[in-house]
Amino acid sequence: MAKITKVSPLAPVAFPELPAIDGVRFATVEASVRYQGRTDVMLAVLDPGTSVAGVFTRSATRAAPVLDCQDKVGGANDGPAAILVNSGNANAFTGHYGQSSVTELTQAVATATGVDVGRVFTSSTGVIGEPLPHERIVAQLEVLKSGLSRHAIEDAARAIMTTDTFPKGASAQVEINGKTVSIAGIAKGSGMIAPDMATMLVYIFTDAQVAQPALQAMLGTQADRTFNCITVDSDTSTSDTLLLCATGASGVDATCNDAFARALEGVMLDLAHQVVRDGEGATKFVEIRVTGAVSDIDAKVHGLAVANSPLVKTAIAGEDPNWGRVVMAIGKSGAAADRDLLSISFGDILVAEKGWVSPDYREEDAAAYMKGQDLVIAVDLGLGDGKSTVWTCDLTHGYIEINADYRS
């Protein structure tokens, strides 16, 4: 397995205190799927009536668990539901065996918990192309069932980690009609991060009551504003899964509530940023702000071109204010740009304007700015009102070390 030696320098001080969400219980276990001496399986069981929405990778080589979840999301939600996640093995590119593993796991969870097999969702993350030893997980289901607790969400966050250096969690509470609604989410992700409809593995739970179609629509909108705006290495995973579960235990209908939607977006953005901060080998968290594009779509294309450029990312790692590489990335993106209208800033430092270096630009000022951990690169195209913000990290020797050793 990958050799993780230390926690990311961009990690939060501690795992946040998340509210217990009524209607969902968690349990974890060490099943030795790949890792030794650590938990690697998480089970969540949700009360009857829970609405489940999901968005998934659009990779053409989607893993069997992703395909199974896609088929099930949007189905009847009268009975309870369950989510089973393992780390260490992605159950991807394993042919018919992969689907057989999903069938074995979902049926075993259904038998152990009483959840209808059509409401059992599974996810797998880790090495691609190796058969999943699902029998090791099946053997632990009774242990998982007996350990279910409302207060084990942090344990769940730890069990789904692969090359992550810290567990990721976020929460929010919002008052609706005089009652408090809670949202809590966990995520895993560190490398192979360039989302396409979702990202990594993310599980968000709320005690709000939201009809499934509305929950699905809300999730899709918020994913485009959050998870689909981050990138670590430009590689879209075969296993990206984001599930949002509304148990309805609070009795508060948040189906069309703007405050709830904003709170959900905040939780999702927090988790997305944590994924970038845990980017494999990352030492810098970078926000790319693009304005003045022909459209928001063009702005995002430009932003991702900058964020995914190895030359830009290595310059950031070396604390080099090499703004010429930003110019290069904008030029190659394929979206509309005019060299002679382009302006670039590093933080508050205007580097270039109207297609030329700013007369007030001092290289030493920009070099000093690049030594910070949280950086902003702003680009204005001067063409229209389109804008977008994306987030990324630098590209260091640490990324190579982690991924060169990933299967050893």
C-alpha positions in Angstrom: 0.0 0.0 0.0 1.0 3.6 -0.3 3.5 4.8 2.3 2.0 7.8 4.1 4.6 9.4 6.4 3.0 12.5 7.7 -0.1 14.6 7.8 -0.6 17.2 5.2 0.7 20.6 6.3 -2.6 22.0 5.0 -4.7 19.8 7.3 -7.1 21.2 9.9 -6.0 21.2 13.5 -8.4 18.4 14.4 -11.4 16.5 13.1 -14.5 18.8 13.7 -17.2 17.9 16.2 -20.1 16.8 14.0 -23.7 16.7 15.3 -25.3 13.3 15.5 -27.9 12.9 12.8 -31.1 11.3 14.0 -32.0 8.4 11.7 -28.5 7.2 10.8 -26.1 4.9 12.7 -22.5 4.0 11.8 -20.1 1.2 12.5 -16.5 0.3 11.4 -14.4 -2.8 11.4 -10.9 -4.1 10.4 -11.5 -6.6 7.6 -8.0 -6.7 6.2 -9.3 -5.9 2.6 -5.8 -4.6 1.9 -4.6 -2.7 4.9 -3.4 -4.2 8.1 -3.8 -2.8 11.6 -6.5 -0.3 10.7 -10.3 -0.1 10.1 -11.2 -0.4 6.4 -14.9 -1.0 6.2 -17.8 1.4 7.2 -21.5 0.5 7.5 -24.2 3.1 7.8 -27.8 2.1 8.4 -30.6 4.7 7.8 -34.1 4.7 9.1 -37.2 4.0 7.0 -38.3 6.8 4.8 -34.8 8.2 4.2 -34.4 9.9 0.8 -31.2 9.0 -1.0 -29.7 11.1 -3.8 -26.5 10.6 -5.6 -24.1 11.8 -8.3 -21.3 9.7 -9.8 -18.3 9.7 -12.0 -19.0 9.8 -15.7 -15.8 7.8 -16.4 -16.3 5.3 -19.2 -14.5 2.7 -16.9 -16.9 3.1 -13.9 -16.5 0.5 -11.2 -19.2 -2.1 -10.5 -20.3 -0.4 -7.2 -20.9 2.9 -9.0 -23.0 1.2 -11.7 -25.1 -0.5 -9.0 -25.6 2.7 -7.0 -26.6 4.5 -10.1 -29.3 1.9 -10.8 -30.7 2.2 -7.3 -30.7 5.9 -6.6 -34.2 7.3 -7.1 -36.0 4.2 -6.2 -38.7 3.7 -3.6 -37.7 5.1 -0.2 -40.3 3.6 2.2 -38.0 1.2 4.0 -34.6 1.6 5.6 -31.4 2.0 3.7 -27.7 1.0 4.1 -24.3 2.2 2.8 -21.3 -0.2 2.9 -17.9 1.2 2.0 -14.5 -0.5 1.9 -11.1 1.0 1.4 -8.0 -0.6 -0.1 -9.6 -2.1 -3.2 -11.6 -0.2 -5.8 -13.4 -3.3 -7.2 -12.9 -1.6 -10.6 -11.9 -3.2 -13.9 -12.5 -6.6 -12.4 -15.0 -7.8 -15.1 -17.9 -10.0 -14.1 -16.2 -10.7 -10.8 -16.7 -7.1 -9.8 -20.5 -7.3 -10.2 -20.5 -10.6 -8.3 -18.8 -9.0 -5.4 -21.4 -6.2 -5.3 -24.2 -8.8 -5.4 -22.6 -10.8 -2.6 -22.1 -7.7 -0.5 -25.5 -6.2 -1.0 -27.3 -9.4 -0.3 -25.2 -10.1 2.8 -25.9 -6.6 4.1 -29.6 -7.1 3.4 -29.7 -10.3 5.3 -27.8 -8.9 8.3 -29.7 -5.6 8.6 -33.2 -6.3 7.2 -32.7 -3.6 4.6 -34.1 -4.4 1.1 -31.3 -5.3 -1.3 -32.6 -2.5 -3.6 -31.7 0.0 -0.8 -28.2 -1.2 -0.1 -25.5 1.0 -1.6 -21.9 0.0 -1.8 -18.7 1.9 -2.6 -15.1 0.7 -2.9 -11.9 2.7 -3.1 -8.3 1.8 -3.6 -6.3 -0.3 -6.1 -7.8 -0.8 -9.5 -7.8 -4.2 -11.3 -7.5 -6.6 -8.3 -10.5 -8.8 -7.3 -12.2 -7.6 -4.1 -11.9 -10.2 -1.3 -15.5 -9.5 -0.4 -15.7 -12.6 1.7 -13.5 -10.8 4.3 -16.1 -8.1 4.5 -19.1 -10.5 4.6 -17.4 -12.2 7.6 -17.5 -9.0 9.6 -21.1 -7.9 8.9 -22.4 -9.2 12.3 -19.7 -7.3 14.0 -20.6 -4.2 12.1 -24.3 -4.7 12.9 -23.7 -5.0 16.6 -21.5 -1.9 16.7 -23.9 0.5 15.0 -24.0 3.9 16.8 -25.3 7.4 16.2 -22.0 8.8 17.4 -19.4 6.9 15.2 -19.3 9.2 12.2 -15.6 10.1 12.8 -14.8 6.4 12.9 -16.5 6.1 9.5 -14.5 9.0 8.1 -11.3 7.2 9.1 -12.3 3.8 7.8 -12.8 5.0 4.2 -9.3 6.6 3.9 -6.7 5.4 1.4 -3.8 7.8 0.7 -5.6 10.4 2.8 -3.4 11.8 5.6 -6.4 13.0 7.7 -10.1 12.2 8.0 -12.5 14.8 6.5 -15.7 16.0 8.1 -17.9 19.1 8.0 -21.3 20.1 9.3 -23.9 22.9 9.5 -27.1 23.6 11.4 -29.8 25.8 10.2 -33.1 27.0 11.8 -36.2 26.4 9.7 -39.6 27.4 11.1 -38.2 27.6 14.6 -36.6 24.1 14.5 -33.0 23.1 14.0 -32.0 21.0 11.1 -28.5 19.4 11.1 -26.2 18.4 8.2 -23.0 16.3 8.6 -20.8 14.9 6.0 -17.6 12.9 5.5 -15.3 12.5 2.5 -12.2 10.7 1.4 -9.9 11.8 -1.4 -6.3 12.8 -1.9 -5.2 11.7 -5.4 -7.0 10.9 -8.7 -9.0 14.0 -8.2 -10.6 15.8 -11.1 -14.4 15.4 -10.6 -17.0 14.8 -13.3 -20.4 15.0 -11.7 -19.0 14.0 -8.3 -15.7 13.3 -6.6 -13.9 10.7 -4.6 -16.2 9.2 -1.9 -18.5 11.6 -0.1 -21.4 10.8 2.2 -23.6 13.6 3.6 -26.5 13.1 6.0 -29.3 15.4 7.2 -32.3 15.0 9.5 -34.3 17.3 7.2 -37.2 16.0 5.3 -36.7 16.4 1.5 -38.5 14.6 -1.3 -36.0 12.5 -3.4 -36.5 14.3 -6.7 -35.9 17.7 -5.0 -32.9 16.2 -3.1 -31.5 14.9 -6.3 -31.9 18.3 -8.1 -30.4 20.1 -5.2 -27.4 17.8 -5.0 -26.6 18.1 -8.7 -26.7 21.9 -8.5 -24.4 22.1 -5.4 -22.0 19.5 -6.8 -21.3 21.7 -9.8 -20.5 24.6 -7.5 -18.3 22.6 -5.1 -16.8 19.2 -5.9 -16.8 19.8 -9.7 -14.6 22.9 -9.1 -11.7 21.1 -7.5 -8.7 19.3 -9.0 -5.6 17.7 -7.6 -4.0 16.0 -10.6 -6.5 16.2 -13.5 -7.4 12.4 -13.2 -11.1 11.5 -12.8 -11.6 8.4 -10.6 -13.4 5.2 -11.7 -15.1 5.2 -8.3 -16.3 8.7 -7.6 -19.5 8.6 -5.6 -21.4 11.2 -3.7 -24.5 10.2 -1.7 -26.8 12.6 0.1 -29.3 11.0 2.6 -32.2 12.9 4.2 -33.7 10.9 7.1 -36.5 13.3 7.8 -36.1 12.6 11.5 -36.4 16.3 12.4 -39.9 16.5 10.9 -38.9 19.7 9.1 -39.6 19.9 5.4 -36.6 21.6 3.7 -37.6 20.6 0.1 -37.7 24.2 -1.2 -35.8 26.0 1.6 -33.0 28.4 0.4 -31.3 28.4 3.9 -31.0 24.7 3.8 -29.6 24.7 0.3 -27.0 27.3 1.3 -26.0 25.3 4.4 -25.7 22.1 2.3 -23.5 24.0 -0.2 -21.3 25.2 2.7 -20.8 21.6 3.9 -20.0 20.4 0.4 -17.5 23.2 -0.2 -15.8 22.6 3.1 -15.3 18.9 2.3 -14.2 19.7 -1.3 -11.5 22.1 0.1 -10.3 19.5 2.6 -9.8 17.1 -0.3 -7.6 19.6 -2.0 -5.7 20.4 1.2 -5.0 16.7 1.4 -3.9 16.5 -2.2 -1.1 13.9 -2.4 2.2 15.7 -1.5 0.4 19.1 -1.4 2.1 22.1 0.4 -0.1 24.9 -1.1 -3.8 25.4 -1.4 -4.5 27.5 -4.5 -7.7 29.4 -5.5 -8.0 30.3 -9.2 -10.4 33.1 -9.8 -11.4 33.8 -13.4 -13.4 36.8 -14.4 -14.2 38.7 -17.6 -14.8 35.5 -19.7 -17.3 35.2 -22.5 -19.4 32.9 -20.3 -19.3 31.1 -16.9 -18.5 27.9 -18.8 -15.5 29.5 -20.6 -14.3 30.9 -17.2 -14.4 27.4 -15.7 -12.5 26.0 -18.7 -9.8 28.6 -18.2 -9.7 28.0 -14.5 -9.2 24.3 -14.8 -6.6 24.8 -17.5 -4.5 26.8 -15.0 -5.3 24.5 -12.1 -4.3 21.4 -14.0 -1.2 22.7 -15.6 1.9 20.7 -14.3 4.0 23.7 -15.2 1.8 26.1 -13.1 1.6 23.6 -10.3 5.3 22.9 -10.1 6.1 26.6 -10.2 3.8 27.1 -7.2 5.5 24.2 -5.4 8.8 26.0 -6.0 7.4 29.3 -4.8 8.2 30.8 -8.2 5.8 33.6 -9.4 6.1 32.4 -13.0 3.1 34.2 -14.4 4.1 33.3 -18.0 2.9 29.8 -17.2 -0.5 31.2 -16.4 -0.5 32.9 -19.8 0.4 29.6 -21.4 -2.5 27.8 -19.6 -5.1 30.3 -20.6 -3.9 30.2 -24.2 -4.1 26.4 -24.5 -7.5 26.0 -22.8 -9.5 26.2 -25.9 -11.9 28.8 -24.5 -12.0 32.4 -25.9 -9.1 34.6 -24.9 -7.4 37.8 -26.2 -3.8 38.2 -25.4 -4.0 42.0 -25.3 -6.9 42.1 -22.9 -5.5 39.6 -20.3 -4.7 40.7 -16.7 -3.2 38.5 -14.0 -2.8 39.0 -10.3 -1.1 37.0 -7.5 -3.1 37.9 -4.4 -3.3 41.7 -4.4 -0.3 42.0 -6.6 -1.1 43.0 -10.2 1.4 41.1 -12.3 0.2 41.8 -15.9 -2.5 43.9 -17.5 -3.8 44.4 -21.0 -1.5 41.8 -22.4 1.7 43.2 -20.8 3.6 43.1 -17.5 2.4 45.7 -15.1 4.7 48.7 -14.9 4.4 48.6 -11.1 5.2 44.9 -10.8 8.1 43.9 -8.6 9.3 40.2 -8.8 10.4 40.2 -5.2 6.9 41.1 -4.0 5.4 38.2 -5.9 8.1 35.8 -4.7 7.4 36.7 -1.1 3.7 36.2 -1.7 4.3 32.7 -3.1 5.8 31.6 0.2 2.3 31.5 1.8 0.3 28.3 2.1 -3.0 29.7 0.8 -2.6 31.5 -2.5 -5.0 33.2 -5.0 -4.3 33.5 -8.7 -6.7 35.9 -10.4 -7.2 36.1 -14.2 -9.4 38.6 -16.0 -10.1 38.0 -19.6 -11.6 41.4 -20.4 -14.2 39.8 -22.7 -17.4 39.6 -20.8 -19.2 38.9 -17.5 -18.4 35.2 -17.2 -16.7 34.1 -14.0 -15.7 30.9 -12.1 -13.6 29.9 -9.2 -11.7 26.6 -8.9 -9.4 25.2 -6.3 -6.2 23.1 -6.6 -2.9 22.4 -4.9 0.8 22.4 -6.0 2.6 19.4 -7.5 5.6 18.3 -5.5 8.0 15.4 -5.2 5.7 14.0 -2.6 3.0 13.3 -5.2 5.5 11.2 -7.2 6.7 9.3 -4.1 3.2 8.4 -3.0 2.0 7.2 -6.5 5.2 5.4 -7.4 4.8 3.3 -4.3 1.0 3.0 -4.3 0.8 -0.8 -5.0 3.9 -1.8 -3.1 
